[in-house]
Amino acid sequence: MNSKFLNIVLVLALAGLSGCASMSADECLTVDWATIGFEDGSRGYTADRLGTHRKACAKHGVAADLAAYQRGHAQGIEAFCQPGRGFNFGVNGGGYRGVCPAHLEQEFLEAYSAGHKLYSLRSSLNTANSLIHSKEAEIDSAEKRIAAAQLEMISDESTSEQRVQLLVELKELAERVGELEAEIKQLVADRARIEQELQYYESTLTAYGY
């Protein structure tokens, strides 16, 4: 295993941490700054990210190699700003930071926009499903309370005052259930529309080779 591969493995391991915030003095001394720059660039980060690395290593009295980082970052940006990467970046909900050079940006943005629209449609569908499940759970909880309140109403142990309070509660619960049922009906309609749009869009992407 050569030293360059070891450096890449080290950087990939560090990428799972918050920048270089947990880099030790030994790591700051031995890591290839060009490799770190490439990794940051290939993930779509701007070169400003070096500031995070620099602060972490400064705590250990180690200065970052700016020239090596910038050289690696430029190469990483070239790898990042490809249409295929742009599409995958968009599908995963990545936020584009305007890092691509002019000669690559147009094709990258077209692919990124296509992927991000797919991400948005899928997110909207997930949100609709989540809301429907949440409101169904609220209805289930309200209906259980209605059943319990009805039993309390006919209990010999309930006072007249308690029965009046229970009647008010039952009215409010029934109204809330009605509101929730109307909201679910609208959400189901919205979900059907989103599903149809998503299916159509996915078939369009397939036609374009995505």
N, C-alpha and C positions, 0 to 999 in steps of 0.2 A: 504494500500500500504506500504510494508515494506521498510526499509532504503536501503537495497541492490538494490531493484528495482529503487528507487529514484536516486541512484548513477548512475545506468546504463542509465536512462533517461537523466540525466545531461550530461553524457559523450557523448551520441548520439547527443545531441543538440550542444555540443561544437565541435563535429567532423565536422559539417558543416562550422565551422570557420577555419581560417588558424592555424592549430595546436591548441596551447593554447595561441596564441598571444594576445587574447583579454580576457584572464581570469582575473577576478578581485581578489583582496586580499581575499575576502570571499570564492570565488570559489577555490582558491588555498588551503585555510585552510580546506575546507570541502570535497573536492572531494576525493574519494577512489582511491589511486594511483594504487592499484592492478587492479581495474576496468579499469582505463585508460591504463594500461599495456596490459590487455586482449584485449581491443578494438584495440589497435595498432597492437598487434600480429595477431589478427583475420583478419586484413586488409592487412597483409603481410608486414608490416613495420619492419625494424630492430630495435633492442633495442636502437640504436643511436638516435632514435626519441625522447627519453627522454630528450636529450639536448635542444630541442626546448621548451619543457614543463618547464624544469628547468630554462631556461633564462627568460621565461615569469613570472614565479612565483618569481624569484629572485628580480625582479623589485619591488615586494611587500614585500620583506624581508621574503619570505617563501621558505623553502628548500623542494625539492621533496623527497619522500620516495623511495630511490633507491631499497631497498630490496623488498618492496611491489610491485613496478613497475615491477621488473624483474620476480617476482613470477607470476604475472598476465600475463606478456608478454609470458612467457614460455607456459602457458595454452592456450593463444590465438593462438600461433604458432601451437600447436597441433590441434586446431580446424581448422585453416587455411589450413594446409597441408594435406587435404583430397582430394581424386580424384575429387569428385563432386565440391568442392570449386575451385580446380585447373582449371577445365574445364570452369566454369563460369568466373573465373578471366581472363582466356585467351580470352574468347569470348568478354569480355568487354574491351580488349586491355590493361589489366594491365601488368606492367613490373615486372617480377619476380626478387627479390633481393637476391636470394640464401639463404633464411632464414630457409628452411626446414631441419630438422635433417636427418641423413643418412637413418634411418630405414623407413622414410616416403617419402623421396625425389623422388625416382624412379617412384613410381606410381603417385605421384603428378605431376611430370614433363611430364609424358606420357599424362595425362589428360589435363594439361595446354597447351602442344604443340598442341594437337588436337583442343582445343578451340581457341588458338591463330591463327592457320591456317584458321579456319573459319572466325575469325575476319579480317584477312588479305585479304581473298577473297572478303568478303563483302565490305571492305574498297576500294579495287581495283575497284569493280563494281560501287561504289558510285563516285569514282574519275572519272571513264570513263563517267558516266552519266553527271557529273558536267562539264567536259571538252566539251562534245558534246553540252550541252545547252549553254555554254559560247560562243563557236565558232558559233553556229547557231544565237545567238544574235548579234555577230559581223558581220555576213553576212547580217542580216536584217538591221543593221545600215549602212553598206556599200552600200547596194542596195538603201536605201532611199537617201543617199548622191549622188549616181549615177543619180537617177531620178532628184534630184534638180539641179545637175550640167548640165544635159542635157537641162533642161529648161533655165538655165542661158546661155548656148551656143547659143540658138536661140533667145535670148532676144535682142531687138533693143538697149537696154541700155548697153550691153556688148561691150567693146572695142576689137580690134584685139589682143592686148596684153593679155587681160583677157581670151579670147577664147583659146589662146595658153596655158596659165596656166591651164585652165579647161581641155584641151585635155591631158595634162600631168597627171593631177589628175585622170581623168577618166581611163587612162591606168594603173596607179598604183592601183586604186581601183579594176579594173577588174582582175588584176594579184593577188591581195590579196584575192579576192573572190575565185579564182581558187585554191589558196593554201589552203584556209580554207575548201573548199569542199573535197580536197584530204585528208586533215587531219581528217575530220569527217568520211570519208569513212574508213580510217584505224582504227579510234577509234570505229566505229560501229562493225568492224570485231573483234577487241580486246574485245569489250563488249560481243559479242556472244560467244567467246571462254571462257571468264571468267564465264559467266552465265552457260555454259555447265559444266565447271569444278566445279562450286559451287553446281549445282544440283547433280552431281555425288558424290561429297564429303559429302553433307548433307545426301544422301541416305546411304552412307557408315557409317556415324556416327549413323544413326538410327539403323543400323544392329548391332552396338556395344553398343546400349542402351543409347546413348547420346541424 
